[in-house]
Amino acid sequence: MSKIMLAAPDGPERRKSARGRARRRANGEGTIVQRKDGRYEAKLFIPTTAGTIKRVSVYGRTRDECHAKYVKLKAQADDGIPVASVNWTVEQYLAYWLENVVRVERRPKTVQGYESVVRLHLIPGLGKKRLGKLTARDVRVFITNVRQACQCCRHGWDAVRGKPRCCALKGGECCQSRLSVRMVQFVLAVLRNALQAAVREEILPRNVARLVTVTTPKYKVNRGLTVDQARAVLKAAEHERLYAMYVLALCLGLRRGELLGLRWEDITLTPCRACGGEGGTCDGEPCAHCAESGIQDAKLEVVQTLQRVGGELRFVPPKTEGSTRTIPLPDLCVTALCEHRVKQRAERAEVWPRWQDHGLVFPSRLGTPMEPDNLRRSWGRIREAAGLESVRFHDIRHTCVSLLLDLGVPPHVVREIVGHSDIEVTMTIYAHAALDEKRAALRKLGDALG
């Protein structure tokens, strides 16, 4: 009986088979190949924001690193998250965002502020980086550089001065003119808003700027004026041309731009039905219904504000949606407005025909929109006469809110009067207790426990 001998495979072929089995792709691994430069590359087809399918490559120094990137990108595609159809730089995307989002959706003053931050800070610091490869570390390093950089050295301010004061002098020292905490926060906020718009439009999978935090600025608590100081302001402004403006600012808490943008058509004065708007009866007795004012109902609507944008004065919508509001007018405001209208008619007659009627309640002496600097000079005279040198015009708004809260007016009513966007603003910034109020509250607690 013959025997059949089976030849065993030799060593090299067996080793080759083992290497072949080692190179077999794992389940779901995809095609991973090693490039000539030593890196590993994986390719896959994923959807784009343009609605097409795009072949994308991921790279890694090792096979495992490349595989991990492949799995992450594939999971993103399976979840329906597309990749950007255009490989933008940060500068290119910011230009798109300003033109198609900010200019369309935001107010002119906001557009001006965003453009300034993009031009002066974001593009110089991050403009060359690829949008899709921007990391939280890149944002953190950028914010640190913005916070530490001297703006005088960066922009060459001292070199263009007639008389250099710091770094442009021979042997001079840097003035260390750095951005404020509030400005650093604003720079990060603009970047965060831009990247969030990219996330909403599925250009980016996540907003890396939201992972970076900065120091929150601490605002000085300001209760505004006391009742006696507010009365001193009205007394000092009694003979001023803009007396009615200060009455409205103290009673209604209107912003400066809202006052300068106010029109006569936004004010409604309904005559009293009982006396026919005369303020009294035929017998000479005062009308009991309107308290001799002749006005039964008075209200004011805030529908526009005056701002300087791009070097020119513009009428723009109010600051927020809550800023567009209707406010009833107390008798003090009604009287001041009626007297102001009589004076304005006399002014118009004096300068006619140079008067340019814009229907404004508080225009310039020629009827045109008033320059904010003119109001600043008027306020300077009044606060000096009232002995309030360090008080700003905006502090009158603080005064209105604080006094209303001190009088026990509910916060939600105060919010509606002054036009805050959120009641949290009313309570956080304005509803702070004075030392006397704290002392009275603790005295009550002590009496209760004693």
C-alpha positions as CSV (number, residue, x, y, z in Angstrom):
1,M,0.0,0.0,0.0
2,S,1.5,3.3,-1.1
3,K,1.6,6.2,1.2
4,I,0.8,9.8,0.1
5,M,3.0,12.4,1.8
6,L,1.6,15.9,2.2
7,A,4.2,18.6,1.9
8,A,4.1,21.1,4.7
9,P,4.3,24.8,3.8
10,D,7.6,26.4,4.3
11,G,8.4,29.1,6.9
12,P,8.3,32.2,4.7
13,E,4.9,31.5,3.2
14,R,3.5,30.8,6.7
15,R,4.8,34.2,7.9
16,K,3.4,36.0,4.9
17,S,-0.1,34.5,5.6
18,A,0.2,35.7,9.2
19,R,1.1,39.2,8.1
20,G,-1.9,39.2,5.7
21,R,-4.2,38.2,8.5
22,A,-2.8,41.0,10.7
23,R,-3.5,43.6,7.9
24,R,-7.2,42.6,7.6
25,R,-9.4,45.6,8.4
26,A,-11.5,45.4,11.6
27,N,-15.3,45.6,11.4
28,G,-16.2,49.2,10.6
29,E,-12.6,50.3,10.3
30,G,-12.9,51.6,6.8
31,T,-10.0,51.8,4.4
32,I,-6.9,52.8,6.2
33,V,-3.6,53.0,4.3
34,Q,-0.2,54.2,5.3
35,R,1.1,57.2,3.3
36,K,4.7,57.7,2.2
37,D,5.2,60.3,4.9
38,G,4.4,57.7,7.6
39,R,1.0,59.0,8.5
40,Y,-2.2,56.9,8.2
41,E,-5.1,58.0,6.1
42,A,-8.8,56.9,6.0
43,K,-11.4,58.0,3.5
44,L,-15.1,58.0,3.6
45,F,-18.1,59.7,1.9
46,I,-20.2,62.1,4.0
47,P,-22.9,64.7,3.3
48,T,-22.1,68.4,3.0
49,T,-24.1,71.6,3.9
50,A,-24.6,72.1,0.1
51,G,-26.7,68.9,-0.1
52,T,-24.0,66.9,-1.9
53,I,-21.8,63.9,-1.0
54,K,-18.1,64.6,-0.5
55,R,-15.1,62.3,-0.1
56,V,-13.2,63.3,3.0
57,S,-9.9,62.1,4.4
58,V,-8.8,61.9,8.0
59,Y,-5.1,61.5,9.1
60,G,-3.3,60.2,12.1
61,R,0.2,59.4,13.2
62,T,-0.8,55.9,14.2
63,R,-3.5,53.5,12.8
64,D,-5.5,53.7,16.0
65,E,-5.5,57.5,15.9
66,C,-6.6,57.5,12.3
67,H,-9.3,54.9,13.1
68,A,-10.6,57.0,16.0
69,K,-11.0,60.1,13.8
70,Y,-12.7,58.0,11.1
71,V,-15.2,56.6,13.6
72,K,-16.0,60.0,15.0
73,L,-16.6,61.5,11.5
74,K,-18.7,58.5,10.5
75,A,-20.9,58.8,13.6
76,Q,-21.3,62.5,12.9
77,A,-22.5,61.7,9.3
78,D,-24.8,58.9,10.6
79,D,-26.4,61.5,13.0
80,G,-27.1,63.7,9.9
81,I,-24.5,66.4,10.7
82,P,-23.0,67.5,7.5
83,V,-19.5,69.0,6.9
84,A,-18.9,72.4,5.5
85,S,-19.0,72.4,1.7
86,V,-16.5,75.3,1.7
87,N,-13.1,75.1,3.5
88,W,-13.3,78.6,5.0
89,T,-10.7,80.5,7.0
90,V,-11.9,82.3,10.0
91,E,-11.5,85.6,8.2
92,Q,-13.6,84.5,5.2
93,Y,-16.4,83.2,7.5
94,L,-16.4,86.4,9.5
95,A,-16.8,88.4,6.3
96,Y,-19.8,86.2,5.3
97,W,-21.3,86.5,8.8
98,L,-21.1,90.3,9.0
99,E,-22.6,90.7,5.6
100,N,-25.4,88.1,5.7
101,V,-26.3,87.8,9.3
102,V,-25.2,90.9,11.3
103,R,-26.2,93.5,8.8
104,V,-29.5,91.9,8.2
105,E,-30.6,91.0,11.7
106,R,-28.9,93.6,14.0
107,R,-29.3,97.3,14.7
108,P,-26.8,99.8,13.0
109,K,-25.0,100.5,16.3
110,T,-24.5,96.8,17.0
111,V,-23.2,96.3,13.4
112,Q,-20.7,99.1,13.9
113,G,-19.5,97.6,17.2
114,Y,-19.2,94.0,15.7
115,E,-17.3,95.3,12.6
116,S,-14.8,97.1,14.8
117,V,-14.1,94.0,16.9
118,V,-13.7,91.8,13.9
119,R,-11.4,94.3,12.1
120,L,-9.2,95.2,15.1
121,H,-9.0,91.9,17.0
122,L,-10.5,88.8,15.5
123,I,-9.0,88.9,12.0
124,P,-5.5,89.9,13.1
125,G,-5.5,87.1,15.8
126,L,-7.5,84.3,14.2
127,G,-8.1,85.2,10.6
128,K,-5.6,82.8,9.0
129,K,-6.8,79.7,10.8
130,R,-9.1,77.2,9.2
131,L,-12.6,77.5,10.6
132,G,-13.2,73.8,10.8
133,K,-9.9,73.2,12.7
134,L,-10.3,76.0,15.2
135,T,-10.0,74.6,18.8
136,A,-10.8,75.9,22.3
137,R,-7.0,76.2,22.9
138,D,-6.7,78.5,19.9
139,V,-9.4,80.7,21.3
140,R,-7.9,80.7,24.8
141,V,-4.4,81.7,23.5
142,F,-6.0,84.4,21.4
143,I,-8.0,85.9,24.4
144,T,-4.8,85.8,26.6
145,N,-2.9,87.7,23.9
146,V,-5.7,90.3,23.6
147,R,-5.8,90.8,27.3
148,Q,-2.1,91.2,27.7
149,A,-1.3,93.3,24.6
150,C,-0.6,97.0,25.0
151,Q,-2.9,98.8,22.6
152,C,-0.6,101.8,22.3
153,C,2.3,99.6,21.1
154,R,0.0,97.4,18.9
155,H,-1.6,100.3,17.0
156,G,1.4,102.7,17.1
157,W,-0.6,105.4,18.8
158,D,2.4,107.0,20.5
159,A,4.4,107.1,17.2
160,V,1.7,109.3,15.5
161,R,1.3,111.7,18.4
162,G,2.8,115.2,18.0
163,K,4.7,114.7,21.3
164,P,5.4,111.1,22.1
165,R,4.7,110.2,25.7
166,C,5.9,106.6,26.2
167,C,7.2,103.8,23.9
168,A,8.1,106.1,21.0
169,L,10.5,108.2,23.1
170,K,14.1,107.3,23.1
171,G,14.5,105.1,26.1
172,G,10.8,105.5,26.9
173,E,8.7,103.0,28.8
174,C,5.6,101.3,27.6
175,C,2.4,102.8,29.0
176,Q,0.8,99.3,29.3
177,S,-2.5,100.5,27.9
178,R,-4.5,97.3,27.9
179,L,-8.1,96.5,27.1
180,S,-10.7,96.7,29.9
181,V,-12.2,93.5,31.3
182,R,-15.5,94.5,29.7
183,M,-13.9,94.9,26.3
184,V,-12.1,91.5,26.5
185,Q,-15.5,90.0,27.4
186,F,-17.1,91.7,24.4
187,V,-14.4,90.4,22.0
188,L,-15.1,86.8,23.1
189,A,-18.8,87.4,22.9
190,V,-18.5,88.5,19.2
191,L,-16.5,85.4,18.4
192,R,-18.9,83.2,20.3
193,N,-21.9,84.7,18.4
194,A,-20.2,84.3,15.1
195,L,-19.4,80.6,15.7
196,Q,-22.8,79.9,17.1
197,A,-24.3,81.2,13.8
198,A,-22.0,78.7,12.0
199,V,-23.3,75.9,14.2
200,R,-26.9,76.8,13.4
201,E,-26.2,76.8,9.7
202,E,-24.4,73.4,10.2
203,I,-21.1,74.8,9.1
204,L,-19.5,73.7,12.3
205,P,-20.4,70.7,14.6
206,R,-19.9,72.7,17.8
207,N,-18.9,76.2,19.1
208,V,-15.5,76.0,20.6
209,A,-15.7,79.6,21.9
210,R,-18.4,78.5,24.4
211,L,-15.8,76.4,26.1
212,V,-13.7,79.4,27.0
213,T,-14.6,81.7,29.8
214,V,-13.2,85.1,30.9
215,T,-13.4,87.2,34.0
216,T,-16.8,88.9,34.4
217,P,-16.6,92.7,34.9
218,K,-17.8,94.0,38.2
219,Y,-20.1,97.0,37.9
220,K,-20.3,99.6,40.6
221,V,-23.7,99.6,42.4
222,N,-25.5,102.9,41.6
223,R,-28.7,103.8,43.4
224,G,-29.0,107.1,41.5
225,L,-30.1,110.3,43.3
226,T,-32.1,110.7,46.5
227,V,-35.5,112.5,46.5
228,D,-33.9,115.7,47.7
229,Q,-31.2,115.5,45.0
230,A,-33.8,114.9,42.3
231,R,-35.8,117.9,43.5
232,A,-32.6,120.0,43.3
233,V,-32.1,118.9,39.7
234,L,-35.6,120.0,38.7
235,K,-35.1,123.3,40.5
236,A,-31.8,123.9,38.7
237,A,-33.3,123.0,35.4
238,E,-36.4,125.1,35.9
239,H,-35.2,127.9,33.6
240,E,-33.4,125.6,31.1
241,R,-34.7,125.2,27.6
242,L,-34.9,121.5,28.1
243,Y,-36.6,121.5,31.5
244,A,-39.4,119.1,30.2
245,M,-36.7,116.6,29.2
246,Y,-35.4,116.3,32.7
247,V,-38.9,115.9,34.1
248,L,-39.5,113.0,31.7
249,A,-36.1,111.5,32.5
250,L,-36.8,111.5,36.2
251,C,-40.4,110.5,36.1
252,L,-40.3,107.9,33.3
253,G,-36.6,106.7,33.2
254,L,-36.3,107.3,29.5
255,R,-32.9,106.8,27.9
256,R,-31.0,109.7,26.3
257,G,-31.6,108.4,22.8
258,E,-35.3,107.8,23.5
259,L,-35.7,111.4,24.7
260,L,-33.9,112.8,21.7
261,G,-35.9,110.6,19.3
262,L,-39.3,111.5,20.8
263,R,-41.9,113.1,18.5
264,W,-45.0,115.0,19.2
265,E,-47.0,112.4,17.3
266,D,-45.8,109.8,19.9
267,I,-47.6,111.8,22.7
268,T,-51.4,111.5,23.1
269,L,-53.2,114.1,25.3
270,T,-56.9,113.4,25.5
271,P,-58.9,116.5,26.7
272,C,-61.1,116.2,29.7
273,R,-64.8,115.5,28.8
274,A,-66.1,117.1,32.0
275,C,-64.7,120.5,31.4
276,G,-64.0,120.3,27.6
277,G,-60.2,120.6,28.2
278,E,-60.5,124.0,29.9
279,G,-59.5,122.8,33.3
280,G,-62.5,124.4,35.1
281,T,-66.2,124.9,34.9
282,C,-68.1,128.0,33.6
283,D,-68.5,129.2,37.1
284,G,-64.7,129.4,37.6
285,E,-64.6,126.3,39.8
286,P,-61.6,123.9,39.2
287,C,-62.5,120.7,37.4
288,A,-62.5,117.7,39.9
289,H,-61.9,115.2,37.1
290,C,-58.7,116.5,35.6
291,A,-57.3,118.5,38.6
292,E,-57.4,121.7,36.5
293,S,-55.0,120.3,33.8
294,G,-57.7,119.9,31.2
295,I,-56.3,116.5,30.3
296,Q,-58.3,113.4,31.0
297,D,-55.8,110.8,29.7
298,A,-52.1,111.2,28.6
299,K,-49.7,108.7,27.3
300,L,-46.3,108.4,25.6
301,E,-45.1,105.8,23.1
302,V,-41.4,104.9,22.7
303,V,-41.0,103.8,19.1
304,Q,-37.6,105.1,18.0
305,T,-34.3,106.3,19.4
306,L,-31.6,108.7,18.1
307,Q,-28.1,107.4,17.7
308,R,-24.9,108.5,16.1
309,V,-23.8,105.7,13.7
310,G,-21.0,106.0,11.2
311,G,-20.5,109.7,11.9
312,E,-24.2,110.7,11.4
313,L,-27.3,110.9,13.5
314,R,-29.9,108.2,12.7
315,F,-33.3,107.3,14.0
316,V,-33.3,103.6,14.8
317,P,-35.6,101.2,16.6
318,P,-35.4,101.0,20.4
319,K,-32.7,99.0,22.1
320,T,-34.7,95.8,22.7
321,E,-38.2,94.5,22.0
322,G,-39.2,95.5,25.6
323,S,-38.0,99.0,25.0
324,T,-40.9,99.6,22.6
325,R,-43.6,100.5,25.1
326,T,-46.5,102.8,26.0
327,I,-46.2,104.8,29.3
328,P,-49.0,106.8,30.9
329,L,-48.0,110.4,31.8
330,P,-48.4,111.8,35.3
331,D,-49.6,115.4,35.7
332,L,-46.1,116.7,36.3
333,C,-45.0,115.5,32.9
334,V,-48.2,116.7,31.2
335,T,-47.7,120.3,32.6
336,A,-44.1,120.4,31.6
337,L,-44.8,119.1,28.1
338,C,-47.6,121.7,27.5
339,E,-45.3,124.5,28.6
340,H,-42.5,123.2,26.5
341,R,-44.7,123.1,23.4
342,V,-45.6,126.8,23.9
343,K,-41.9,127.7,24.1
344,Q,-41.1,125.6,21.1
345,R,-43.7,127.4,19.0
346,A,-42.1,130.7,20.0
347,E,-38.6,129.4,19.0
348,R,-39.9,128.3,15.6
349,A,-41.4,131.8,15.0
350,E,-38.1,133.5,15.9
351,V,-36.0,131.5,13.4
352,W,-38.5,131.1,10.6
353,P,-38.0,130.2,7.7
354,R,-34.7,128.5,8.8
355,W,-36.7,126.1,11.0
356,Q,-36.5,122.5,9.8
357,D,-39.5,120.7,11.2
358,H,-38.9,117.0,12.1
359,G,-41.7,116.8,14.6
360,L,-39.3,116.3,17.5
361,V,-40.2,117.2,21.1
362,F,-36.6,118.0,21.9
363,P,-34.8,119.2,18.7
364,S,-32.1,121.8,18.3
365,R,-32.9,125.5,18.1
366,L,-33.5,125.0,14.3
367,G,-35.8,121.9,14.6
368,T,-33.1,119.4,13.6
369,P,-32.1,116.4,15.6
370,M,-30.1,117.5,18.6
371,E,-26.4,116.7,18.9
372,P,-25.8,114.6,22.1
373,D,-22.9,116.9,23.0
374,N,-25.4,119.8,23.4
375,L,-27.4,117.8,25.9
376,R,-24.1,117.0,27.7
377,R,-23.3,120.7,28.1
378,S,-26.9,121.4,29.3
379,W,-26.6,118.6,31.9
380,G,-23.2,120.0,33.0
381,R,-24.7,123.3,33.9
382,I,-27.6,121.7,35.8
383,R,-25.5,119.3,37.9
384,E,-23.1,122.0,38.8
385,A,-26.0,124.2,40.0
386,A,-27.4,121.2,42.0
387,G,-24.1,120.3,43.5
388,L,-23.8,116.9,41.7
389,E,-20.5,117.1,40.0
390,S,-19.8,113.4,39.5
391,V,-23.4,112.4,38.4
392,R,-24.0,111.3,34.8
393,F,-27.1,112.0,32.8
394,H,-27.8,108.3,32.7
395,D,-27.9,108.2,36.5
396,I,-31.3,110.0,36.2
397,R,-32.6,106.7,34.8
398,H,-31.1,104.8,37.8
399,T,-32.9,107.4,40.0
400,C,-36.3,106.7,38.4
401,V,-35.9,102.9,38.9
402,S,-34.6,103.1,42.4
403,L,-37.3,105.5,43.6
404,L,-40.1,103.5,42.1
405,L,-38.8,100.3,43.8
406,D,-38.4,102.2,47.1
407,L,-42.1,103.4,46.8
408,G,-43.1,99.7,46.7
409,V,-44.0,99.5,43.0
410,P,-43.8,95.8,41.8
411,P,-40.6,95.1,39.9
412,H,-42.6,93.8,36.8
413,V,-44.4,97.2,36.6
414,V,-41.0,99.0,36.9
415,R,-39.6,96.9,34.1
416,E,-42.5,97.8,31.8
417,I,-42.1,101.5,32.6
418,V,-38.4,101.8,31.9
419,G,-38.2,99.1,29.2
420,H,-35.7,96.6,30.5
421,S,-35.3,93.5,28.4
422,D,-35.5,91.2,31.5
423,I,-36.8,91.6,35.0
424,E,-33.5,90.2,36.2
425,V,-31.8,93.5,35.0
426,T,-34.3,95.4,37.1
427,M,-33.7,93.3,40.3
428,T,-29.9,92.7,39.9
429,I,-28.6,96.1,39.0
430,Y,-31.2,98.4,40.7
431,A,-32.9,96.6,43.6
432,H,-30.1,96.8,46.1
433,A,-30.7,97.8,49.7
434,A,-29.2,101.0,51.2
435,L,-27.6,100.9,54.6
436,D,-30.6,102.5,56.3
437,E,-32.9,99.8,54.8
438,K,-30.6,97.0,56.1
439,R,-30.5,98.6,59.5
440,A,-34.3,98.9,59.7
441,A,-34.7,95.3,58.5
442,L,-32.3,93.9,61.1
443,R,-33.9,96.0,63.8
444,K,-37.3,94.4,63.0
445,L,-35.7,91.0,63.2
446,G,-34.1,91.8,66.5
447,D,-37.4,93.0,67.9
448,A,-39.1,89.8,66.8
449,L,-36.5,87.6,68.4
450,G,-36.2,89.7,71.5
